[in-house]
Amino acid sequence: MNWMKKRWAVLVASVVTNICIGTGFAWSVYQTGLFNESVSVFGTEVSQAQLALAFTICSGVAPIPMIAGSGLQKTLRGPRNVVWLGGILFSAGLIATSFIHSLSMLYVTYGLLAGFGIAFAYGITIGNTVKFFPDKSGLIAGISTAAYGAGSIIFPPIMQALISRYGVMPTFRILGIAYGVVIIISAWFITAPPEGWLPDGFTPKTGGKAAAGPGQADKNWKQMLADVRFYLMILVFIIFATGGLMVVSQGSPMSQAIGGADAATAAVIVSVIAVGNTGGRIIWGWVSDKIGRYPALFIMAAIVTASGLILSALTESGSLAAFVIFATLIAMCYGGTMGVYPALTADAFGMKNNGVNYGIMFIGFALGGYIGPILANNLFDSTGSYRMPLMAVGIMGAAAIVLLFILKAVNKPEKA
């Protein structure tokens, strides 16, 4: 087999799969639909915070299947079957959600079932694709994770149109079936590279701008947990994920509260923000290959700090344009960490065990997924404004800068 050609087929199949499962990031459209139809669905009115918990659970369970997925590749004989498993669980979760009548069942069907399906497919497609492209790991990690964000660019208007015509529950069912079929077909083209395979003409680097410093030798998860860099890295990941998800997961209600957008306009704005989320993964992944992972993260943290604080000051002005601009910048940097971190983890702790190691590192994203939406909703509920949630985002960006300085100090200098 020509593996140089095959790796591009694997990349395309992984991108298609991640577009489907990435629609989980368009939760705010589902959330708005469920909120508006809450009496008919649940028999009573429910709060935005109660609905947001489904997204929190969906994000929070991600590290479990991501870590387990590496082991399942051996049991299920390759990445293809793990992606199939993920696609089936994701599809089943959406279909089952269309029949629920209680919040507890929503948390099980969308939160757990769909969440496990997303993470099984996502963890395998990201880790497996990066193995095919060690010559451009930051860019390819960015493209792979960007596909995950692309789902929330492509589908919100479609989701909103389906909700407007059929209602939110039939929409879950229709899309669940469609995603399942597409993922099963795409996964057929996903396979793993041979052990020790390298692209033609590629010689692994032992340093360079993209390298994280020490740790070029492969480390297993126990050795990674004994390294102080892991804890600093995951704290930065938590901060970026928390601040980013406070905006990304609440794009629809934020745009309606701040700029007076109607439901259809809000759905389009969710897509615009998602463009930043998606584009940031590719852009910052590529930038990190060129200037280094840490310099890229420093710049991203500075942008989050400025955007969060500026937007919090403009909240009362009712400027929809300002919200879109600065929310998109925040989303770009949040998405950027998703593109940089798979390569950053491999740089620091080696490629061999990166599936498990990144699954553990991804706990940072999961914690951000738990903290971010709840914090945004609770601050809004207590103040009646998104001013405080957005100010918190800016403060988090500043905290990330401080932690990155500490991480840089304990790390050996990168070679120019």
Buried (B, 14 or more C-beta within 10 A) or exposed (E): EEBEEBBEEBBBBBBBBBBBBBBBBBBBBBBBBBBBBBEEBBEEEBEBBBBBBBBBBBBBBBBBBBBBBBEBBEEBEBBBBBBBBBBBBBBBBBBBBBEBEEBEBBBBBBBBBBBBBBBBBBBBBBBBBBBBBBBBBBBBBBBBBBBBBBBBBBBBBBBBEBBBEEBBBEBBBBBBBBBBEBBBEBBEBBBBBEEEEEBEEEEEBEBEBBBBBEBBEBBEBEBBEEBEBBEBBBBBBBBBBBBBBBBBBBBBBBBBBBBEBEBEBBBBBBBBBBBBBBBBBBBBBBBBBEBBBBBBBBBBBBBBBBBBBBBBBBBEEEBBEBBBBBBBBBBBBBBBBBBBBBBBBBBBBBBBBBBBBBBBBBBBBBBBBBBBBBBBBBBBEEEEBBBBBBBBBBBBBBBBBEBBEEBBEEBEEBEE
